[in-house]
Amino acid sequence: MKNDLQLQTDVERELRWEPCLCAEQIGVSVKNGVVELDGHVDTYFEKWAAEHAAMRVSNTRAVASEIKVEMPSSEIRTDEDIARTAATGLEWNCSVPDTVKVQVTDGALTLVGSTEWQYQKEEAERAVRSLRGVKRVVNEISVKPRAGAMDLRIRIEDALRRNGDMDSKHVTVETFGGDVTLRGHVRSWAGREEAVHTAWAAPGVTSVDDLIAID
């Protein structure tokens, strides 16, 4: 286990390693494994990239982000321009169904509607994350599978065991209808994200409650 100073150093190095970031604009502090980021960036995509870079570092328990998006005047777009560009991009994306819609207010982009799969919800967010003028993305898309899957818990447990990169024996799966709860512990944030991703990939899942701890 790293102490807070070691974790802070590793997060700062990871931010410098991220090619889309100017790491000097971002401050890092750590307390009891919780990483706090502050400072300012030019785009929402940079803010997202900084937060996920911090999450990738081993022994990061959580990330609290106070990073501000301070967009230069040359990057500012009207809400109408952002909405039109986002809608066109989603329409051309074969992974996103036409049930997904876009709302934009003061540069904050909200995704609404429904999908049958979690990956479609994630792809919709990925598609708009780097658009010019976007200050924030809120993903309110609901996942509504056509039909529930039988033996959902068994399917997820089998999928976790097939993943050689994760210590799946320390993760337990509970199901109630299409609602899934994951408990246990893993060694890294990446392992935790992989377990959640694996659960969402099962047909019939409508929600995943992630209660996995990071050692």
PAZAPA-4460 file (N, C-alpha, C; in steps of 0.05 Angstrom, whole numbers, plus 32768, in hexadecimal, padded with zeros to 4 digits):
% residues 215
    n_x    n_y    n_z   ca_x   ca_y   ca_z    c_x    c_y    c_z   seq   type   mol
   8011   7FE8   8000   8000   8000   8000   8011   8019   8000     1      M     A
   8009   802D   7FF1   8018   8046   7FF0   800D   8059   8006     2      K     A
   801F   806A   8010   8015   807F   8021   800B   8096   8010     3      N     A
   7FFF   80AA   801C   7FF3   80C0   800D   8006   80CF   7FFC     4      D     A
   801F   80D3   8006   8033   80E2   7FF6   803B   80D2   7FDD     5      L     A
   803F   80B8   7FE0   8045   80A7   7FC9   802F   80A7   7FB4     6      Q     A
   8016   80A6   7FBE   8000   80A6   7FAC   7FFE   80C1   7F9D     7      L     A
   8002   80D7   7FAC   8002   80F1   7F9F   8017   80F3   7F89     8      Q     A
   802E   80E9   7F8F   8044   80EA   7F7B   803C   80DA   7F62     9      T     A
   8030   80C2   7F66   8029   80B1   7F4F   8012   80BE   7F3F    10      D     A
   7FFF   80CB   7F4C   7FEA   80D8   7F3D   7FF5   80EF   7F2D    11      V     A
   8007   80FF   7F39   8013   8115   7F2A   8023   810B   7F12    12      E     A
   8031   80F5   7F15   803F   80E9   7EFE   802C   80DF   7EE9    13      R     A
   8015   80D4   7EF1   8002   80CA   7EDE   7FF5   80E1   7ECF    14      E     A
   7FF0   80F7   7EDC   7FE5   810E   7ECE   7FF9   8119   7EB9    15      L     A
   8013   8119   7EC0   8027   8122   7EAD   8029   810F   7E95    16      R     A
   8022   80F6   7E9A   8024   80E1   7E85   800D   80E3   7E71    17      W     A
   7FF7   80F0   7E7A   7FDF   80F2   7E69   7FE4   8107   7E54    18      E     A
   7FE5   8100   7E3A   7FED   8114   7E25   7FDA   812B   7E21    19      P     A
   7FC0   8128   7E28   7FAE   813E   7E23   7FAD   8153   7E39    20      C     A
   7FBD   814F   7E4E   7FBB   8160   7E66   7FD4   8172   7E68    21      L     A
   7FCF   818A   7E73   7FE5   819B   7E7D   7FE5   8197   7E9B    22      C     A
   7FF5   8185   7EA5   7FF4   817C   7EC1   7FFA   8193   7ED4    23      A     A
   8009   81A8   7ECB   8010   81BE   7EDD   7FF7   81CE   7EE5    24      E     A
   7FE1   81CA   7ED7   7FC8   81D9   7EDE   7FB7   81CA   7EF3    25      Q     A
   7FC0   81B2   7EFA   7FB0   81A2   7F0C   7FBF   819C   7F26    26      I     A
   7FB2   81A2   7F3C   7FBE   819C   7F56   7FB4   8182   7F61    27      G     A
   7FC5   8174   7F70   7FBE   815A   7F7B   7FC4   8159   7F99    28      V     A
   7FB0   8150   7FA8   7FB5   814B   7FC5   7FA8   8130   7FCC    29      S     A
   7FB1   8123   7FE1   7FA7   8108   7FE8   7FA4   8106   8006    30      V     A
   7F8E   80FB   800E   7F89   80F6   802A   7F7B   80DA   802D    31      K     A
   7F89   80C8   803B   7F7E   80AD   803F   7F76   809F   8026    32      N     A
   7F86   80A3   8011   7F82   8096   7FF8   7F6E   80A3   7FE5    33      G     A
   7F61   80B9   7FEE   7F4E   80C8   7FDE   7F5D   80DF   7FD0    34      V     A
   7F5D   80DF   7FB6   7F6B   80F3   7FA6   7F59   810B   7FA0    35      V     A
   7F62   8123   7FA6   7F54   813B   7FA0   7F63   814A   7F8A    36      E     A
   7F54   8151   7F75   7F60   8160   7F5E   7F53   817C   7F5E    37      L     A
   7F64   8190   7F58   7F59   81AB   7F55   7F69   81B9   7F3E    38      D     A
   7F61   81D1   7F39   7F6E   81E0   7F23   7F5A   81E6   7F0D    39      G     A
   7F64   81EA   7EF4   7F53   81F1   7EDE   7F5D   81E5   7EC4    40      H     A
   7F4B   81DF   7EB2   7F52   81D5   7E97   7F41   81E3   7E83    41      V     A
   7F48   81DF   7E69   7F3A   81EE   7E54   7F21   81DF   7E4A    42      D     A
   7F20   81C5   7E4E   7F09   81B6   7E43   7EFF   81A1   7E57    43      T     A
   7EE6   8199   7E54   7EDB   8184   7E64   7EEA   816A   7E61    44      Y     A
   7EF3   8164   7E48   7F01   814C   7E43   7F1B   814A   7E54    45      F     A
   7F29   8160   7E57   7F41   8161   7E68   7F3A   815B   7E85    46      E     A
   7F24   8166   7E8E   7F1B   8161   7EAA   7F16   8143   7EAD    47      K     A
   7F07   8138   7E9B   7F01   811B   7E9C   7F1B   810A   7E9B    48      W     A
   7F2D   8112   7E89   7F46   8103   7E87   7F57   8104   7EA0    49      A     A
   7F57   811B   7EAD   7F66   811E   7EC6   7F5A   810C   7EDC    50      A     A
   7F40   810C   7EDE   7F33   80FC   7EF3   7F38   80DE   7EEE    51      E     A
   7F36   80D5   7ED5   7F3B   80B9   7ED0   7F58   80B1   7ED2    52      H     A
   7F6A   80C4   7ECC   7F86   80BE   7ED0   7F8C   80B8   7EEE    53      A     A
   7F80   80C8   7EFF   7F83   80C5   7F1C   7F77   80AA   7F25    54      A     A
   7F60   80A2   7F1A   7F54   8089   7F21   7F65   8071   7F19    55      M     A
   7F74   8074   7F04   7F85   805D   7EFA   7F9B   8056   7F0D    56      R     A
   7FA4   8069   7F1E   7FBB   8064   7F2F   7FB4   8050   7F45    57      V     A
   7FC4   803D   7F49   7FBF   8029   7F5D   7FBE   8035   7F79    58      S     A
   7FAC   802A   7F8A   7FA7   8033   7FA5   7F97   804C   7FA8    59      N     A
   7F8D   8058   7F91   7F7A   806E   7F92   7F5F   8063   7F9B    60      T     A
   7F55   806C   7FB1   7F3B   8063   7FBC   7F24   8072   7FB0    61      R     A
   7F28   808C   7FAB   7F13   809C   7F9F   7F1F   80B6   7F95    62      A     A
   7F11   80C4   7F83   7F1B   80DD   7F78   7F06   80F3   7F7C    63      V     A
   7F0E   8109   7F89   7EFC   8120   7F8D   7F07   8136   7F7A    64      A     A
   7EF7   813E   7F67   7F01   8151   7F53   7EF5   816D   7F57    65      S     A
   7F06   8181   7F5A   7EFE   819D   7F5B   7F09   81AC   7F43    66      E     A
   7F10   819D   7F2E   7F1B   81A9   7F16   7F06   81BA   7F08    67      I     A
   7F0D   81D2   7F00   7EFA   81E4   7EF2   7F01   81E5   7ED4    68      K     A
   7EEB   81E5   7EC4   7EEF   81E9   7EA7   7EED   8206   7EA1    69      V     A
   7F03   8212   7E99   7F04   822F   7E92   7F0A   8231   7E75    70      E     A
   7EF6   8232   7E65   7EF8   8230   7E48   7F02   824A   7E3B    71      M     A
   7F16   8249   7E2A   7F1E   8262   7E1C   7F07   826B   7E09    72      P     A
   7F06   8284   7E03   7EF1   828F   7DF2   7EEF   8282   7DD7    73      S     A
   7F05   8279   7DCD   7F05   826C   7DB2   7EF7   8251   7DB2    74      S     A
   7EF4   8245   7DCA   7EE7   822B   7DCC   7ECA   822C   7DD3    75      E     A
   7EC0   8243   7DDA   7EA4   8246   7DE2   7E91   8242   7DCA    76      I     A
   7E7C   8231   7DCF   7E68   822C   7DBB   7E4C   8231   7DC7    77      R     A
   7E39   8238   7DB6   7E1E   823B   7DC0   7E12   8220   7DC7    78      T     A
   7DFE   8220   7DD9   7DF0   8207   7DE0   7DE4   81FA   7DC7    79      D     A
   7DDA   820A   7DB5   7DCE   81FF   7D9D   7DE3   81F1   7D8C    80      E     A
   7DFB   81FD   7D89   7E10   81F0   7D79   7E19   81D6   7D86    81      D     A
   7E1C   81D6   7DA0   7E24   81BD   7DAE   7E0F   81A8   7DAB    82      I     A
   7DF6   81AF   7DAF   7DE0   819B   7DAD   7DDF   818F   7D91    83      A     A
   7DE1   81A0   7D7D   7DDF   8197   7D61   7DF7   8184   7D5A    84      R     A
   7E0F   818C   7D62   7E26   817C   7D5D   7E25   8161   7D6B    85      T     A
   7E1C   8162   7D85   7E1A   8149   7D95   7E05   8136   7D89    86      A     A
   7DEE   8141   7D81   7DD9   8130   7D76   7DE2   8123   7D5C    87      A     A
   7DF0   8132   7D4B   7DFA   8127   7D32   7E0E   8111   7D37    88      T     A
   7E21   8116   7D4A   7E34   8101   7D51   7E28   80E8   7D5B    89      G     A
   7E14   80EA   7D6C   7E06   80D3   7D77   7DF7   80C4   7D61    90      L     A
   7DEB   80D3   7D4F   7DDC   80C7   7D39   7DEE   80B6   7D27    91      E     A
   7E07   80BF   7D23   7E1A   80B1   7D12   7E28   809A   7D21    92      W     A
   7E25   8098   7D3B   7E32   8084   7D4B   7E21   806A   7D4B    93      N     A
   7E2B   8055   7D3F   7E1B   803D   7D3D   7E16   802F   7D58    94      C     A
   7E25   8036   7D6D   7E22   8029   7D87   7E0C   8037   7D98    95      S     A
   7E03   804E   7D8F   7DF0   805E   7D9F   7DD4   805D   7D92    96      V     A
   7DC0   8053   7D9F   7DA5   8052   7D93   7D98   806E   7D92    97      P     A
   7D83   8070   7D81   7D76   808A   7D7D   7D64   8091   7D95    98      D     A
   7D64   8081   7DA9   7D55   8087   7DC2   7D64   809A   7DD4    99      T     A
   7D7D   80A0   7DCD   7D8E   80B3   7DDD   7D8B   80CF   7DD2   100      V     A
   7D85   80E2   7DE3   7D82   80FE   7DDC   7D95   8110   7DEB   101      K     A
   7D98   8129   7DE2   7DAB   813B   7DEE   7D9D   8155   7DF7   102      V     A
   7DA5   815F   7E0F   7D9C   8179   7E18   7DB4   8189   7E20   103      Q     A
   7DB5   81A3   7E1A   7DCC   81B3   7E20   7DC3   81CD   7E2D   104      V     A
   7DCE   81D4   7E44   7DC8   81ED   7E52   7DE2   81F9   7E5D   105      T     A
   7DE9   8211   7E53   7E01   821F   7E5C   7E1A   820D   7E59   106      D     A
   7E1B   81FE   7E44   7E33   81ED   7E3E   7E32   81D3   7E4C   107      G     A
   7E1F   81CE   7E5E   7E1D   81B4   7E6C   7E0B   81A2   7E5A   108      A     A
   7E16   818C   7E52   7E08   8179   7E40   7DFD   8162   7E50   109      L     A
   7DE3   815D   7E4D   7DD6   8147   7E5A   7DCC   8133   7E46   110      T     A
   7DD2   8119   7E4A   7DC9   8103   7E3A   7DB0   80F7   7E47   111      L     A
   7D9B   80F4   7E38   7D82   80E9   7E43   7D78   80D3   7E30   112      V     A
   7D64   80C4   7E39   7D59   80AE   7E29   7D60   8093   7E35   113      G     A
   7D60   807F   7E25   7D65   8064   7E2F   7D75   8054   7E1A   114      S     A
   7D83   803F   7E24   7D91   802B   7E14   7D8B   8010   7E1F   115      T     A
   7D91   7FFB   7E0F   7D8D   7FE0   7E18   7DA6   7FD5   7E26   116      E     A
   7DBD   7FE2   7E21   7DD7   7FD9   7E2C   7DE6   7FF0   7E38   117      W     A
   7DF6   7FE9   7E4D   7E07   7FFD   7E5A   7E1C   8008   7E47   118      Q     A
   7E27   7FF7   7E36   7E3D   8000   7E24   7E32   8016   7E11   119      Y     A
   7E18   8015   7E0A   7E0D   802A   7DFA   7E0B   8045   7E09   120      Q     A
   7E04   8043   7E22   7E04   805B   7E33   7E20   8067   7E35   121      K     A
   7E34   8056   7E3A   7E4F   805F   7E3C   7E5A   806B   7E22   122      E     A
   7E52   805F   7E0C   7E5B   8068   7DF1   7E4F   8084   7DEB   123      E     A
   7E37   8088   7DF3   7E2A   80A2   7DEE   7E3A   80B8   7DFD   124      A     A
   7E41   80B2   7E16   7E51   80C6   7E25   7E6C   80CA   7E19   125      E     A
   7E79   80B5   7E11   7E94   80B7   7E05   7E93   80C8   7DEC   126      R     A
   7E7D   80C6   7DDC   7E7B   80D4   7DC3   7E79   80F2   7DC6   127      A     A
   7E6E   80FC   7DDD   7E6A   8119   7DE0   7E7E   8125   7DF3   128      V     A
   7E8E   8115   7E00   7EA0   811F   7E15   7EB4   8133   7E0B   129      R     A
   7EBE   8130   7DF2   7ED3   8141   7DE8   7EC9   8157   7DD5   130      S     A
   7EAF   815C   7DD4   7EA5   8171   7DC2   7EAD   818D   7DCC   131      L     A
   7EB3   819E   7DB9   7EBA   81BA   7DC0   7EA2   81C7   7DCD   132      R     A
   7EA8   81D7   7DE2   7E93   81E6   7DEF   7E86   81D9   7E06   133      G     A
   7E89   81BE   7E09   7E7C   81AF   7E1E   7E8B   81B4   7E39   134      V     A
   7E7D   81BD   7E4D   7E88   81C2   7E67   7E84   81AB   7E7B   135      K     A
   7E6F   819B   7E76   7E69   8185   7E88   7E57   8172   7E79   136      R     A
   7E59   8158   7E80   7E47   8144   7E74   7E39   8135   7E8B   137      V     A
   7E1E   8134   7E89   7E0E   8126   7E9D   7E00   810F   7E8D   138      V     A
   7E05   80F7   7E96   7DF9   80DF   7E88   7DE1   80D5   7E97   139      N     A
   7DC9   80DC   7E8E   7DB1   80D3   7E9B   7DA2   80BD   7E8B   140      E     A
   7DB1   80B1   7E79   7DA5   809B   7E69   7D9F   8083   7E7B   141      I     A
   7D87   8078   7E79   7D7F   8061   7E88   7D83   8048   7E77   142      S     A
   7D8C   8032   7E84   7D90   8018   7E76   7D77   8007   7E7B   143      V     A
   7D6A   8000   7E65   7D51   7FF1   7E66   7D53   7FD9   7E53   144      K     A
   7D5D   7FC2   7E5D   7D5F   7FAA   7E4C   7D44   7FA1   7E44   145      P     A
   7D42   7F93   7E2D   7D29   7F88   7E24   7D1E   7F73   7E36   146      R     A
   7D30   7F62   7E40   7D28   7F4C   7E51   7D3E   7F45   7E65   147      A     A
   7D36   7F3C   7E7D   7D49   7F34   7E91   7D56   7F1A   7E8A   148      G     A
   7D6D   7F15   7E95   7D7B   7EFC   7E90   7D78   7EE9   7EA8   149      A     A
   7D74   7ECF   7EA2   7D73   7EBB   7EB8   7D90   7EB6   7EC2   150      M     A
   7D92   7EAF   7EDB   7DAC   7EA8   7EE7   7DC0   7EBF   7EE3   151      D     A
   7DB7   7ED7   7EE7   7DC8   7EEF   7EE3   7DE0   7EEE   7EF4   152      L     A
   7DDD   7EE7   7F0E   7DF4   7EE6   7F1F   7E09   7ED3   7F16   153      R     A
   7E01   7EBB   7F0D   7E13   7EA7   7F04   7E22   7EB0   7EEB   154      I     A
   7E14   7EBD   7ED9   7E21   7EC7   7EC1   7E37   7EDC   7EC7   155      R     A
   7E31   7EEE   7EDA   7E44   7F02   7EE1   7E5C   7EF6   7EEF   156      I     A
   7E57   7EE4   7F01   7E6D   7ED7   7F0F   7E7F   7EC7   7EFC   157      E     A
   7E73   7EBA   7EE8   7E83   7EAC   7ED4   7E94   7EC0   7EC4   158      D     A
   7E89   7ED6   7EBD   7E98   7EEA   7EAE   7EAF   7EF6   7EBE   159      A     A
   7EAA   7EFA   7ED8   7EC0   7F04   7EE9   7ED6   7EF0   7EEB   160      L     A
   7ED0   7ED7   7EED   7EE5   7EC2   7EEF   7EF5   7EC0   7ED5   161      R     A
   7EE8   7EC6   7EBE   7EF6   7EC4   7EA5   7F0A   7EDA   7EA1   162      R     A
   7F07   7EF0   7EB1   7F19   7F06   7EAE   7F33   7F01   7EBD   163      N     A
   7F48   7EFC   7EAF   7F62   7EF5   7EBC   7F70   7F0C   7EC9   164      G     A
   7F67   7F25   7EC3   7F75   7F3C   7ECD   7F69   7F45   7EE8   165      D     A
   7F55   7F37   7EF2   7F48   7F40   7F0A   7F47   7F2A   7F1F   166      M     A
   7F4A   7F32   7F38   7F49   7F1F   7F4E   7F2B   7F1A   7F56   167      D     A
   7F1D   7F0B   7F45   7F00   7F09   7F47   7EF7   7EFA   7F60   168      S     A
   7F08   7EEA   7F6C   7EFF   7EDA   7F83   7EF8   7EEC   7F9B   169      K     A
   7F01   7F05   7F9A   7EFA   7F18   7FB0   7EE2   7F29   7FAA   170      H     A
   7ED4   7F24   7F93   7EBC   7F33   7F8C   7EA4   7F21   7F8D   171      V     A
   7E8F   7F29   7F9B   7E76   7F1A   7F9C   7E60   7F29   7F8D   172      T     A
   7E4D   7F19   7F82   7E38   7F24   7F72   7E1D   7F1E   7F7F   173      V     A
   7E0D   7F33   7F82   7DF1   7F2F   7F8B   7DDE   7F3A   7F76   174      E     A
   7DC8   7F2D   7F71   7DB5   7F37   7F5D   7D98   7F37   7F68   175      T     A
   7D89   7F4A   7F5F   7D6D   7F4B   7F65   7D5F   7F56   7F4C   176      F     A
   7D53   7F43   7F3D   7D49   7F4B   7F23   7D61   7F53   7F11   177      G     A
   7D60   7F6B   7F06   7D76   7F75   7EF5   7D8A   7F86   7F05   178      G     A
   7D85   7F89   7F1F   7D97   7F99   7F30   7DAE   7F88   7F3A   179      D     A
   7DC7   7F91   7F36   7DDE   7F82   7F3F   7DEE   7F92   7F54   180      V     A
   7DF7   7F84   7F69   7E08   7F90   7F7D   7E22   7F81   7F7E   181      T     A
   7E38   7F8F   7F7C   7E53   7F84   7F7D   7E5F   7F8B   7F98   182      L     A
   7E6A   7F77   7FA6   7E78   7F7C   7FBF   7E93   7F6E   7FBF   183      R     A
   7EA4   7F75   7FD2   7EBE   7F69   7FD4   7ED4   7F7E   7FD2   184      G     A
   7EEB   7F75   7FC9   7F02   7F88   7FC6   7F14   7F7F   7FB0   185      H     A
   7F21   7F93   7FA3   7F35   7F8F   7F8E   7F4D   7FA0   7F93   186      V     A
   7F62   7F9C   7F83   7F7B   7FA9   7F88   7F7D   7FC5   7F7D   187      R     A
   7F6C   7FCC   7F69   7F6F   7FE6   7F5C   7F54   7FF0   7F52   188      S     A
   7F53   800A   7F4B   7F3B   8016   7F40   7F35   8009   7F25   189      W     A
   7F4A   8002   7F16   7F45   7FF5   7EFC   7F37   7FDB   7EFF   190      A     A
   7F3F   7FCB   7F14   7F32   7FB2   7F19   7F15   7FB6   7F21   191      G     A
   7F10   7FCB   7F30   7EF4   7FD1   7F38   7EE3   7FD9   7F1F   192      R     A
   7EEE   7FEA   7F0E   7EE0   7FF1   7EF6   7EDB   7FD9   7EE4   193      E     A
   7EEE   7FC7   7EE2   7EEB   7FAF   7ED1   7ED5   7F9E   7EDC   194      E     A
   7ED2   7F9B   7EF6   7EBD   7F8B   7F02   7EA2   7F97   7EFC   195      A     A
   7EA0   7FB2   7EFE   7E86   7FBF   7EF8   7E80   7FBC   7EDB   196      V     A
   7E93   7FC0   7ECA   7E8F   7FBD   7EAD   7E86   7FA1   7EA6   197      H     A
   7E92   7F8D   7EB3   7E8A   7F71   7EAE   7E6D   7F6C   7EB6   198      T     A
   7E65   7F77   7ECD   7E49   7F74   7ED6   7E36   7F81   7EC2   199      A     A
   7E3C   7F99   7EB9   7E2B   7FA7   7EA7   7E28   7F99   7E8C   200      W     A
   7E3C   7F89   7E85   7E3B   7F7B   7E6B   7E27   7F64   7E6A   201      A     A
   7E1D   7F5B   7E81   7E0A   7F45   7E82   7DEF   7F4E   7E78   202      A     A
   7DE2   7F3E   7E67   7DC7   7F46   7E5D   7DB3   7F46   7E73   203      P     A
   7DA2   7F5B   7E74   7D8D   7F5C   7E89   7D94   7F6E   7EA0   204      G     A
   7DAD   7F78   7EA2   7DB5   7F89   7EB9   7DAA   7FA5   7EB5   205      V     A
   7D9D   7FAF   7ECA   7D91   7FCA   7EC9   7DA0   7FDD   7EDB   206      T     A
   7DAE   7FD3   7EEF   7DBE   7FE5   7F01   7DD4   7FD4   7F0E   207      S     A
   7DEB   7FE2   7F14   7E01   7FD5   7F22   7E09   7FE7   7F3A   208      V     A
   7E06   7FDC   7F52   7E0E   7FEA   7F6A   7E2B   7FE1   7F71   209      D     A
   7E3E   7FF3   7F6E   7E5A   7FEC   7F72   7E62   7FF1   7F8F   210      D     A
   7E65   7FDC   7F9F   7E6D   7FDE   7FBB   7E89   7FD2   7FBF   211      L     A
   7E98   7FCF   7FA9   7EB3   7FC3   7FAB   7EC6   7FD6   7FB7   212      I     A
   7ED6   7FCD   7FCA   7EEB   7FDD   7FD6   7F06   7FD9   7FC8   213      A     A
   7F17   7FED   7FC9   7F32   7FEA   7FBE   7F46   7FE7   7FD4   214      I     A
   7F55   7FD1   7FD3   7F69   7FCB   7FE8   7F7F   7FE0   7FE7   215      D     A
***
